[in-house]
Amino acid sequence: MDLIPFIARRIAMQLRRLRATGHSLTVDVGDVYYQLASYDANQLLVEVSSNQFLPHGAGLDGIAQKALAAAGFTAPEEDWSNWHIKLEDPTSSEMIDAAIALTAALLEVYRVPLPDLLNGLLDEFARSHPDYRIDPAWVETLVGDRAYS
């Protein structure tokens, strides 16, 4: 299974689930986090950590910041402290594009290990679906030797 499309689809599902709810979620993946939020009716926000929230010495250099901007993220501003993509009444395709941009940013710019990103998604899924049982054997097929707990 190619995990990158799986991860992007899962993030797009998170966006669809949040749409028009006024709620948000945060997913921690190591030293980095991303946030998805619904605000002002059908508007959605995709955020990823800025240097302000990264550990000392782990900040993004100019090349990494240019890569985020090229992927469609807006740089942190006085009123918005993280890198972000604002979606105004987005189509399904626009939500998928934002999810792909976020997945690429986490893996390529922030260098989040794939198992850490997958585990962050699974943790969020378990929190948001407390009655749904995730089969540890299935997770093992996705992340290899790394145990999910």
Stockholm file with secondary structure:
# STOCKHOLM 1.0

chainA/1-149         MDLIPFIARRIAMQLRRLRATGHSLTVDVGDVYYQLASYDANQLLVEVSSNQFLPHGAGLDGIAQKALAAAGFTAPEEDWSNWHIKLEDPTSSEMIDAAIALTAALLEVYRVPLPDLLNGLLDEFARSHPDYRIDPAWVETLVGDRAYS
#=GR chainA/1-149 SS CCHHHHHHHHHHHHHHHHTTSCCEEEEEETTEEEEEEEETTTEEEEEECCGGGSCTTCCCCHHHHHHHHHTTCBCCCSSCCSEEEEESSCCHHHHHHHHHHHHHIIIIISCCCHHHHHHHHHHHHHHHCTTCCCCHHHHHHHHTTCCCC
#=GC SS_cons         CCHHHHHHHHHHHHHHHHTTSCCEEEEEETTEEEEEEEETTTEEEEEECCGGGSCTTCCCCHHHHHHHHHTTCBCCCSSCCSEEEEESSCCHHHHHHHHHHHHHIIIIISCCCHHHHHHHHHHHHHHHCTTCCCCHHHHHHHHTTCCCC
//
